[in-house]
Amino acid sequence: MDISDHPLHKFFYPESVALIGASANPVKPSYNLIGNQLKLGYQGRMYPVHPTEKEILGLKVYPSVGSIEETVDLAVITVPHVQAPRILQECIEKGIRRVILVAGGFSETGEKGRKVQQRMLELVRKNGVRALGPNALSPINPRHHFAISFHSIDRLKTGGLSLIFQSGLYEPRLRWMFSAFNLHLNKLLDLGNKMDLNEVDALSYLVFDPLTRVIGLHLESIEGEGRQFLDLIRQASDLGKRVVVLKSGRTEEGAKAAASHTGVMVQGNDRVLDRLLKQCGAIRAYTVEEFFDLARALERFGTLTLKGDRIAVATLPGGEAVIMTDLVQQEGMKMARANQSTINKLKSISPPWEISANPFDLGVALQFNNSISVYETLVAALSEDENIDALHLQIPEQILFLPREQFEMFHRAPALGKPLALWVAGVESGTYENLQWLEDQGIPVFPSPEKAIRALSALHQLSKYGP
């Protein structure tokens, strides 16, 4: 299908946008509606709308939607909820066919709010308008240099990960996502209350988006047709795309909390949903942290698959290697049995006594050898071993300051089709240039061994469903 015809396409690629409620006051969140586009280099036409402002960041401000000279591609309505229905009507009268309703205060507030939201829905459907929200703040599209957010965004890294949220779960984490966490983003969409556009609409766009390799999906409820929702996840898997799902409202109390947040009562048995998602080839995340970790890692692994379940482990503390051995098995994988050739190669960097090839004790090896020679020998030997499917290696923080060319040795494993998960204790990849460079090359780096093992486990599970 030609996704440029999809209703969501112009939300991500608007050539013109009306920013209704934008502010000239730098301390107000709506100031960044204009500021972000200017910093990111958005090339489209922007029309700030405010009844009293005259100019914002050098741009002419319009007193109303109707006073804009053209009919814009997209309207972002950030006024308070009591004004939103009136502004929506003005956008429709102007001929605008795509709107984002940022304000909350509708279905999540009770019967009165639900009635107002229902009237807005009838209004958009009667007039052929598509709407995100209410209670939504997005989209973000790095390749179009476009980001609707109340947070200041200075730079976005492009990648193959597209994220769908039902609420602003990501919003307080934006600075972290694009700095310390080193996220490489394709597109981000916030659905909010899902008055009109919902998760099925989002999936039907991103599954066929050639720039999307991984889809991270956060839901409190499923509003679209359930069978179509699952069919789209299955199609994504058939196309070789990875899907990570964080579904909240899993408990009775959680469902009530979701209803108070977005005004939709969560329906259905969570165990059944869990089983159906796995059958369709999706990975289920159970915490916010796991959701972000897995989505980022699967995007960084690129097209690599885990052809088997045999993992090679190397850590600095020997005691940690024992813990990792347990974790590998708990995650449904097994410790690889290195062949004799690998064992012989590792003897050159081993201490004067015999040590295990897997897990390999980096701590004692580094006491007797140069760190670079240890890692060069280790990575080469493990990567070339036909009994090993993936590598899980710890690196000490002190070697992160070495010249970048020293890190090229880590490419050997991915070049031979074997995923490599690196970890540095307590260190996020975005805090060191060499770690950022490794991730730019498709080698994920984690702050803990557990996160690295979980990522390999997810890759192992998804490899069963790939084309």
C-alpha positions as CSV (number, residue, x, y, z in Angstrom):
1,M,0.0,0.0,0.0
2,D,1.0,3.6,-0.5
3,I,1.2,5.0,3.0
4,S,1.2,8.6,1.8
5,D,-2.5,8.0,1.3
6,H,-3.0,6.9,4.9
7,P,-4.9,9.3,7.2
8,L,-1.9,9.6,9.6
9,H,0.7,10.4,6.9
10,K,0.1,14.2,7.0
11,F,0.2,14.2,10.8
12,F,3.8,13.1,10.5
13,Y,4.7,15.1,7.3
14,P,2.7,18.4,7.5
15,E,3.7,21.1,5.0
16,S,1.8,23.7,7.1
17,V,0.7,23.7,10.7
18,A,-1.5,26.0,12.9
19,L,-0.2,26.0,16.5
20,I,-3.3,27.2,18.4
21,G,-2.4,28.4,21.9
22,A,1.3,28.8,21.3
23,S,2.9,31.2,23.8
24,A,5.6,33.9,23.6
25,N,6.5,33.3,27.2
26,P,9.6,31.0,27.5
27,V,8.5,29.6,30.9
28,K,5.2,28.3,29.5
29,P,5.2,24.8,27.9
30,S,3.4,25.9,24.8
31,Y,6.4,28.2,24.0
32,N,8.2,25.0,22.8
33,L,5.5,24.4,20.1
34,I,7.3,27.0,18.0
35,G,10.7,26.7,19.6
36,N,11.2,23.0,18.8
37,Q,10.4,23.4,15.2
38,L,12.9,26.2,14.8
39,K,15.7,24.4,16.6
40,L,15.1,21.2,14.7
41,G,14.9,22.9,11.3
42,Y,11.3,22.2,10.3
43,Q,10.9,23.5,6.8
44,G,7.1,23.8,6.7
45,R,5.0,26.9,7.2
46,M,4.0,27.7,10.8
47,Y,1.0,29.8,11.9
48,P,0.9,30.6,15.6
49,V,-2.6,31.4,16.8
50,H,-3.3,33.5,19.9
51,P,-5.8,36.2,20.6
52,T,-3.4,38.8,22.1
53,E,0.2,37.9,21.0
54,K,1.6,39.7,17.9
55,E,4.8,37.8,17.4
56,I,6.5,34.6,18.7
57,L,10.1,33.9,17.9
58,G,10.0,36.1,14.8
59,L,6.8,34.6,13.5
60,K,3.6,36.5,12.9
61,V,0.8,35.5,15.2
62,Y,-2.8,35.2,14.0
63,P,-5.7,36.2,16.2
64,S,-7.9,33.3,15.0
65,V,-7.8,30.2,12.9
66,G,-10.0,31.9,10.3
67,S,-7.5,34.7,9.8
68,I,-4.8,32.3,8.4
69,E,-4.2,32.9,4.7
70,E,-4.2,29.2,3.7
71,T,-6.0,26.1,4.8
72,V,-3.2,24.3,6.7
73,D,-2.4,20.5,6.8
74,L,-2.6,20.2,10.5
75,A,-4.0,22.1,13.5
76,V,-2.5,21.6,17.0
77,I,-5.1,22.8,19.5
78,T,-3.5,23.4,22.9
79,V,-6.1,25.7,24.5
80,P,-7.9,24.6,27.7
81,H,-10.6,22.0,27.4
82,V,-13.4,24.4,27.9
83,Q,-12.3,26.2,24.7
84,A,-11.3,23.2,22.7
85,P,-14.8,22.4,21.1
86,R,-15.2,25.9,19.9
87,I,-11.7,26.0,18.4
88,L,-12.3,22.6,16.8
89,Q,-15.4,24.0,15.1
90,E,-13.4,26.9,13.8
91,C,-10.8,24.5,12.3
92,I,-13.6,22.6,10.6
93,E,-15.1,25.8,9.2
94,K,-11.6,26.8,7.9
95,G,-11.4,23.4,6.0
96,I,-8.7,21.9,8.2
97,R,-8.9,18.1,8.0
98,R,-6.4,17.0,10.6
99,V,-6.4,18.1,14.2
100,I,-4.6,17.3,17.5
101,L,-6.5,17.9,20.7
102,V,-3.9,18.3,23.4
103,A,-6.1,19.2,26.4
104,G,-7.5,16.7,28.8
105,G,-10.8,17.1,30.7
106,F,-13.1,15.0,28.6
107,S,-14.0,11.3,28.8
108,E,-11.6,10.7,31.7
109,T,-13.5,13.2,33.9
110,G,-16.9,11.6,34.0
111,E,-20.3,11.7,32.2
112,K,-20.2,15.4,31.4
113,G,-16.8,15.1,29.8
114,R,-17.8,12.0,27.9
115,K,-20.7,13.8,26.4
116,V,-18.6,16.7,25.2
117,Q,-16.0,14.3,23.7
118,Q,-18.9,12.4,22.0
119,R,-20.1,15.7,20.4
120,M,-16.6,16.5,19.2
121,L,-16.4,13.0,17.7
122,E,-19.7,13.4,15.9
123,L,-18.5,16.8,14.6
124,V,-15.2,15.4,13.1
125,R,-16.9,12.4,11.5
126,K,-19.6,14.5,10.0
127,N,-17.0,16.7,8.4
128,G,-14.4,14.1,7.3
129,V,-11.9,15.3,9.9
130,R,-9.3,13.0,11.6
131,A,-8.3,13.7,15.1
132,L,-5.7,12.7,17.6
133,G,-6.7,12.9,21.3
134,P,-8.1,14.5,23.3
135,N,-5.3,14.3,25.9
136,A,-2.6,13.8,23.3
137,L,0.7,15.5,22.6
138,S,2.5,14.4,19.4
139,P,3.7,13.5,16.8
140,I,7.4,13.5,16.6
141,N,9.2,12.8,13.3
142,P,12.9,13.4,13.3
143,R,13.3,13.0,9.5
144,H,10.8,15.8,9.0
145,H,12.4,17.9,11.8
146,F,9.0,18.1,13.4
147,A,8.2,17.6,17.1
148,I,5.0,18.6,18.9
149,S,6.0,18.6,22.6
150,F,5.9,20.9,25.6
151,H,9.5,19.9,26.4
152,S,12.5,21.7,24.7
153,I,14.1,19.3,22.1
154,D,17.4,20.3,20.7
155,R,18.3,17.2,18.7
156,L,16.8,14.0,17.5
157,K,18.6,10.9,16.3
158,T,16.9,9.0,13.5
159,G,16.5,5.3,13.5
160,G,14.1,2.5,12.8
161,L,12.1,2.6,16.1
162,S,8.5,3.9,16.0
163,L,6.6,4.4,19.2
164,I,2.9,4.5,19.9
165,F,1.5,5.7,23.3
166,Q,-2.0,5.9,24.6
167,S,-0.9,8.6,27.0
168,G,2.0,11.0,27.6
169,L,4.0,8.2,29.2
170,Y,7.1,9.3,27.3
171,E,6.7,13.1,27.8
172,P,8.6,13.4,31.2
173,R,11.3,11.1,29.8
174,L,12.0,13.0,26.5
175,R,15.2,14.6,27.5
176,W,16.5,11.3,28.9
177,M,15.3,9.4,25.8
178,F,17.3,11.5,23.4
179,S,20.4,12.0,25.6
180,A,21.6,9.4,28.1
181,F,19.3,6.7,26.7
182,N,20.5,7.4,23.2
183,L,17.3,6.6,21.4
184,H,17.2,6.4,17.6
185,L,13.7,7.3,16.6
186,N,11.7,7.0,13.4
187,K,8.3,8.2,14.5
188,L,6.4,8.8,17.8
189,L,2.6,9.0,18.2
190,D,0.5,9.8,21.2
191,L,-3.2,8.6,20.9
192,G,-4.5,10.1,24.1
193,N,-8.2,9.2,24.7
194,K,-8.5,7.7,21.2
195,M,-11.7,9.6,20.4
196,D,-11.1,9.0,16.7
197,L,-7.7,7.6,15.7
198,N,-6.7,4.5,17.7
199,E,-4.1,1.8,17.9
200,V,-5.4,0.0,14.8
201,D,-5.0,3.2,12.7
202,A,-1.5,3.7,14.1
203,L,-0.4,0.1,13.4
204,S,-2.0,0.1,9.9
205,Y,0.4,3.0,9.1
206,L,3.6,1.9,10.8
207,V,3.4,-1.8,9.9
208,F,3.8,-0.7,6.2
209,D,6.1,2.2,6.8
210,P,9.4,1.2,5.2
211,L,11.4,3.3,7.7
212,T,9.9,1.4,10.7
213,R,11.8,-1.7,11.8
214,V,10.6,-2.0,15.4
215,I,7.3,-0.9,16.9
216,G,6.9,-0.1,20.6
217,L,3.2,0.0,21.6
218,H,1.9,1.2,24.9
219,L,-1.8,0.7,25.6
220,E,-4.2,1.1,28.4
221,S,-7.2,-0.2,26.4
222,I,-7.8,-1.6,22.9
223,E,-10.3,0.5,21.1
224,G,-9.9,-0.7,17.5
225,E,-11.3,-4.0,16.3
226,G,-9.4,-6.7,18.2
227,R,-9.0,-9.2,15.3
228,Q,-7.6,-6.5,13.1
229,F,-5.3,-5.3,15.9
230,L,-3.8,-8.8,16.2
231,D,-3.7,-9.4,12.4
232,L,-1.6,-6.2,12.0
233,I,0.9,-7.4,14.6
234,R,1.1,-10.7,12.8
235,Q,1.7,-8.9,9.5
236,A,4.5,-6.9,11.1
237,S,6.1,-10.1,12.3
238,D,5.7,-11.6,8.8
239,L,7.5,-8.6,7.4
240,G,10.4,-9.0,9.8
241,K,9.4,-6.1,12.0
242,R,9.6,-6.5,15.8
243,V,6.8,-5.5,18.1
244,V,7.0,-4.8,21.8
245,V,3.8,-4.3,23.7
246,L,3.3,-2.7,27.1
247,K,-0.3,-3.2,28.1
248,S,-1.3,-1.6,31.4
249,G,-4.6,-2.0,33.3
250,R,-3.7,-5.7,33.8
251,T,-5.3,-5.9,37.3
252,E,-8.7,-4.9,38.5
253,E,-7.3,-1.8,40.2
254,G,-5.1,-1.0,37.2
255,A,-8.2,-1.2,35.0
256,K,-10.0,1.3,37.2
257,A,-7.0,3.6,37.1
258,A,-6.9,3.5,33.3
259,A,-10.6,4.4,33.2
260,S,-10.0,7.4,35.4
261,H,-7.1,8.4,33.2
262,T,-8.4,8.1,29.7
263,G,-12.1,7.4,30.4
264,V,-12.1,3.9,28.9
265,M,-12.7,0.8,31.0
266,V,-10.2,-1.9,30.1
267,Q,-11.9,-5.0,28.9
268,G,-10.9,-8.6,28.5
269,N,-8.7,-11.3,30.1
270,D,-5.1,-10.3,30.4
271,R,-3.8,-13.9,30.2
272,V,-5.7,-14.4,27.0
273,L,-4.2,-11.2,25.5
274,D,-0.7,-12.3,26.6
275,R,-1.1,-15.6,24.8
276,L,-2.5,-14.0,21.7
277,L,0.3,-11.4,21.5
278,K,2.9,-14.2,21.7
279,Q,1.1,-16.2,19.0
280,C,1.2,-13.2,16.7
281,G,5.0,-12.7,17.3
282,A,5.0,-9.8,19.7
283,I,7.1,-9.4,22.8
284,R,5.3,-8.4,26.0
285,A,7.0,-5.9,28.3
286,Y,5.7,-5.7,31.9
287,T,7.3,-2.5,33.1
288,V,8.0,0.9,31.6
289,E,11.7,0.4,32.0
290,E,11.6,-3.0,30.2
291,F,9.4,-1.5,27.5
292,F,12.0,1.2,26.6
293,D,15.0,-1.2,27.1
294,L,13.6,-3.8,24.7
295,A,12.3,-1.4,22.1
296,R,15.7,0.3,21.9
297,A,17.7,-2.9,21.9
298,L,15.7,-4.6,19.2
299,E,16.1,-1.5,17.0
300,R,19.9,-1.5,17.6
301,F,20.2,-5.2,16.7
302,G,19.0,-4.2,13.3
303,T,18.3,-7.2,11.0
304,L,20.3,-9.6,13.1
305,T,18.5,-12.7,14.4
306,L,19.4,-15.2,17.1
307,K,19.7,-18.4,15.1
308,G,19.9,-20.5,18.3
309,D,19.8,-20.3,22.0
310,R,23.5,-20.8,22.9
311,I,25.0,-17.7,24.7
312,A,28.7,-17.0,25.5
313,V,29.2,-14.9,28.6
314,A,32.2,-12.9,29.8
315,T,32.2,-10.7,33.0
316,L,34.7,-9.0,35.2
317,P,33.6,-10.4,38.5
318,G,33.6,-14.2,38.6
319,G,30.6,-14.2,40.9
320,E,28.6,-12.2,38.4
321,A,29.3,-14.8,35.8
322,V,27.6,-17.4,38.0
323,I,24.5,-15.2,38.3
324,M,24.5,-14.7,34.5
325,T,24.7,-18.4,34.0
326,D,21.5,-18.8,36.0
327,L,19.8,-15.9,34.2
328,V,20.6,-17.3,30.8
329,Q,18.8,-20.5,31.6
330,Q,15.9,-18.7,33.4
331,E,15.3,-16.7,30.1
332,G,14.9,-19.9,28.2
333,M,18.4,-20.0,26.7
334,K,21.5,-22.0,27.5
335,M,25.2,-21.5,28.0
336,A,27.2,-22.4,24.9
337,R,29.8,-25.1,25.0
338,A,32.9,-23.7,23.3
339,N,34.7,-25.9,20.9
340,Q,38.3,-27.0,21.4
341,S,39.6,-24.5,18.9
342,T,38.0,-21.6,20.9
343,I,39.4,-23.1,24.2
344,N,42.9,-23.2,22.7
345,K,42.7,-19.6,21.5
346,L,41.5,-18.3,24.9
347,K,44.5,-20.0,26.6
348,S,46.7,-17.2,25.2
349,I,44.8,-14.6,27.4
350,S,44.1,-16.9,30.4
351,P,46.0,-16.8,33.7
352,P,48.6,-19.5,34.4
353,W,45.9,-21.8,35.6
354,E,42.9,-23.3,33.7
355,I,39.7,-21.3,33.6
356,S,36.3,-21.8,32.0
357,A,35.8,-20.7,28.4
358,N,32.2,-20.0,29.1
359,P,31.5,-18.1,31.3
360,F,34.9,-16.5,30.8
361,D,36.5,-14.6,33.7
362,L,37.6,-11.3,32.3
363,G,38.8,-10.2,35.7
364,V,41.7,-12.6,36.0
365,A,42.4,-12.4,32.2
366,L,43.0,-8.6,32.5
367,Q,45.4,-9.1,35.4
368,F,47.8,-10.9,33.2
369,N,47.2,-9.3,29.8
370,N,46.7,-6.0,28.0
371,S,43.0,-5.1,27.9
372,I,42.8,-4.6,24.1
373,S,44.5,-8.0,23.4
374,V,42.1,-9.7,25.8
375,Y,39.0,-8.3,24.0
376,E,40.4,-8.8,20.5
377,T,41.2,-12.4,21.2
378,L,38.0,-13.1,23.1
379,V,35.6,-11.5,20.5
380,A,37.4,-13.2,17.6
381,A,37.4,-16.6,19.2
382,L,33.8,-16.5,20.4
383,S,32.5,-15.0,17.1
384,E,34.1,-17.7,15.0
385,D,32.8,-20.6,17.2
386,E,30.0,-22.5,15.4
387,N,28.7,-23.6,18.8
388,I,27.9,-20.0,19.9
389,D,24.9,-18.0,18.7
390,A,25.3,-14.7,20.6
391,L,27.8,-12.9,22.9
392,H,27.2,-11.2,26.2
393,L,30.2,-9.2,27.3
394,Q,31.1,-6.8,30.0
395,I,33.5,-3.9,29.4
396,P,35.2,-1.8,32.1
397,E,34.4,1.9,32.2
398,Q,38.1,2.8,32.0
399,I,38.6,1.6,28.5
400,L,35.8,3.8,27.1
401,F,38.4,6.6,26.7
402,L,40.5,4.7,24.3
403,P,40.7,5.8,20.6
404,R,37.6,4.9,18.6
405,E,39.5,2.5,16.3
406,Q,40.1,0.2,19.2
407,F,36.3,-0.4,19.4
408,E,36.1,-1.7,15.8
409,M,37.0,-5.2,17.1
410,F,33.4,-5.5,18.5
411,H,32.1,-5.5,14.9
412,R,33.4,-9.0,14.3
413,A,30.5,-10.8,15.9
414,P,27.7,-8.9,14.1
415,A,29.6,-9.1,10.8
416,L,29.5,-12.9,11.2
417,G,25.7,-12.8,12.0
418,K,26.0,-13.1,15.7
419,P,24.3,-10.6,18.0
420,L,26.6,-8.9,20.6
421,A,25.2,-7.3,23.8
422,L,27.7,-5.2,25.7
423,W,27.2,-3.8,29.1
424,V,29.1,-1.3,31.3
425,A,28.1,-1.3,35.0
426,G,25.8,1.6,35.7
427,V,26.6,3.5,32.5
428,E,24.0,4.6,29.9
429,S,25.2,4.5,26.4
430,G,24.5,8.1,25.6
431,T,27.0,9.3,28.2
432,Y,30.1,8.3,26.2
433,E,30.9,9.1,22.6
434,N,32.5,5.7,22.0
435,L,29.4,3.9,23.3
436,Q,27.2,6.1,21.1
437,W,29.3,5.2,18.2
438,L,29.0,1.5,18.9
439,E,25.2,1.9,19.0
440,D,25.3,3.8,15.7
441,Q,26.9,0.7,14.3
442,G,24.2,-1.6,15.6
443,I,25.8,-2.9,18.8
444,P,23.5,-2.2,21.8
445,V,25.1,-1.2,25.1
446,F,23.4,-1.7,28.5
447,P,24.0,-0.4,32.0
448,S,23.4,-3.9,33.6
449,P,23.9,-7.6,32.6
450,E,20.3,-8.4,33.3
451,K,19.1,-5.9,30.7
452,A,21.5,-7.3,28.1
453,I,20.4,-10.9,28.8
454,R,16.7,-9.9,28.6
455,A,17.4,-8.2,25.2
456,L,19.0,-11.4,23.8
457,S,16.1,-13.4,25.2
458,A,13.6,-11.2,23.4
459,L,15.6,-11.5,20.1
460,H,15.6,-15.2,20.6
461,Q,11.9,-15.3,21.0
462,L,11.2,-13.0,18.0
463,S,13.6,-15.0,15.8
464,K,11.1,-17.9,16.0
465,Y,8.6,-15.7,14.2
466,G,10.7,-13.9,11.6
467,P,10.4,-14.5,7.9
